Amino acid sequence: MTGRLHVQNLPLTRLLPSLGLQDPLIESPNLAPRRPISAVRLEQGQYRLSSVFWGLTPPWLEVLDHAPHCARSETLESRAMFRDAFGARRCVIPVSGFYVWKTQPRSKQPFLVTQVSRAPLLLGALWCRYHTTLTAFTDSTALITVPANILLSPLTDRLPVVIPNHALSTWLNPDTDTETLNSLLAPAPLELLGAFPVSKYVNNPAYQSSACAHPTGSMLRWAVSQEL
């Protein structure tokens, strides 16, 4: 399960030329849940970047600490907390990478997962709106996770779903049918993602140095020879 994100130096206007910036991009080398995060949504036919709270907070939720920051893809249609948002309120979280922790005998080793090319990733997510007054509201989000592919499964059992750029409009369109949406909820292609070990500085969410993402070993990536 992903509990930290790396969001730095994203060429969003090149990635999404028509993107409208309602809020500036929130950047961090070590972004943890229960904090604001940037999301791209479809508003009146235009992609728009805005800030949301990372931790899905429906109006009936009584304890903020119970707000889930991730939603398992297998439960999107069965759990009341996720069902309505999956049907009509989907977004993507643009990131440069995300962290996972590999369990070892005496500790956990953090890894940064990125696109092999180091291009940005668009992570699939849900969002909801909680009105605090008639005119004021707070929007919140949860990442959607899917089983890890065979390359990265030795590190973790689940990863955020990656929405391909060509499928972005389909994912964000509230009228897209469930069968099409479910077809996008698949593990990332083996050749897309790589992961490298990083410093355990990232274990502390208060640590905001770029040193969080410095590699301490080589990248784990899929090789063509592995397909033979």
N, C-alpha and C positions, 0 to 999 in steps of 0.2 A: 504494500500500500504506500502511496506517495504522500509524504508529509512536508516536503520542502520543494521549492521551485527556484530555478535560476533564471532571472529575467534581466538581461543586460544587452545594450547595443543592438536592439532589434530594428531592422530596416522596414518598418511597418508600411510606410508610404510606397516603398518599392514592391512589397509583398501584396499590398491591397491598395492600389492607386486611388480608388474612390473612397477610401476610409475617411469618415468624419471624426474629428477629435473633440468629443464632448468634455473629456478630462485628459490631462497628460498621462502618458504611460508611466505606471508605477514600476520602478526598477529596483532590483535587489539581488545580490549574489546568494541570498539565503532567506527566501520568503516563506514564512510559516503560516499555518492556518490561523484563524481568528484575527485576521488583518485585512485591510483593503487590498484588492487585486484588480488588475485591468482585464476587462472582458470585451469581446467583439460581439455585438448583436445586430440583428436586422431590424431597423426602425424606419418605417415608411419607405421601404424599398432601398434603403442605403445602409451600408455597413457603418456602424458607429462604435467607437471605443469609449467606454465609460468605466467608472470605478464601482466595484461591488464588494460586499463583505464575503470573505472566504469561509464558508460554513453555512449550509442551507438552513434558512430560518423562516419556516412557514408561520403564519400568524398565531397558530395555536401552540407553538413551542414555548414551554414555560422556563426551561433552563438553557441558557445560551451555551453552556459547555456540552450540551447534548446535540448541538447543531453539527451534522455530519459534513466533513470536508470532502468525502468521497462517496460515490454511490456505485455499487456493483451493478454491472450491466444486466445481470440475470434477474435483478429485483426491480427494474425500472417500471414494469407494468403491473407488478403485484403489490408493491408497497405504496400505501396512500401518500406518504411523504414525497415520493418521486413521480407518481403516475401522471398527475396533471401537468407538471413541468416538462416531463418527457414528451407529452403530447403536443405542447404548444409553446414552451419557453426553453429553447435551447440556445447555447452560446458556445464560443470557443475562447480559451485562455491562451494568448500568444506567449511563448516562452522560448528561451534559448536552451533550456534543459531542465531536468528534474532529478532529484536525488532518490536513491534507494539504498537500503542497508542490507548487506549480506551477513547472515548469522554465522559466526565462527565459534570455536569451542570456548573462548574466554571473552569475546567481545563482538561487536558488530562493526564491519568495515563499510564506510560510506562510499558509494559510487555515484558519479554524475553521468546520467544518460543524456545523450545528445543525438541529433541527426549526424550521421557519419560525415556529411559535408559541412557540418556546423551551421546549416541554414536554420531559420526559426521553425518551431513546431507549433501547430494549432491543436490544443488539447480539447476534446469534447467535454461539455459540461451542461448542467441544468441551472436555471435561475428562478427565483421567486421574488415576490414583492410583498413587503409588510408595511401597511399604512399605520403610522404613529398618530396622525391626525387626518382630517379630511384632505389636507393638501400636502402633508409631508409623508415621506415614505423612505424605506431602506430596501435596497435590492441585495440579494445574497446568492451564493453559488456553491455548487459541489461538482468536483471533477467526476467523470465516469471512468470506472476501471474495468479492464478486461483481463483474461488470463495472459500471463507473459508468454512470449514465443519461446521456442526451444533454445535460442541463443542466450536469452536473459533470464530464463527460469532458474538457473543456478543461483542467481542473485536475489530474486524475489518471486513470489507466486503471481502477483498482479501488477499491472502497469496502467497508467492513464491511456485512454483510447486516443489515437492520433487521427485527426480528420484531414484527409488529403486536400490540398488547395483546390483541386478541380471539383471537389464535392462540397465545398463550403456553402454555396448558395442552397444546395439541396438540404444540408444539415440545418441551416438557420431558418429555412422557410417553414412557417408554422403549419402549412398545408401538406407537407410531405407525409406520405402514408407510412404506417408502422413497419411494414415489410421492408421498405427501402431504408428506413432508419436502422433497423436491426442489421441490415447487410453491411452497414458502416461500423458496427460494433464488433470489430474483429481485431485480433492481435496485429501489431505492426509487421509489415514485410521484413523478412530476416535481414535484408541488405540495407534497410533504412536506418536503423538505430545502432549505436555503439555505446560502450560504457567504459569509464576508466576510474580507478580508485583515486580518492581525494583525501585531503587532510581531515582528521577528526575534529578540526575546528568547527566544521559545519554542524556538529552535534548540538552546539549552543545556538539557539535561534537569535540570541542577541548579538552574535558575532557577524558583522556585516562587511568584512574585508573581502576583497577579491581573492585572497588566499584560500577561501572556501573551495574554489573551483580549480585550484592548481593541481594538475595530475601528479600522482605519486607512483604511477606505473603506466604501462602501455594500455592502449585501448583494446577492449574486447570487441571484436567485430566479426561479421560473417565473411568467410572466404569462399570463393567459387569452388575450391577443392572439396569443401565440406558437403557439397551437393552431390558429389560423385559416389 
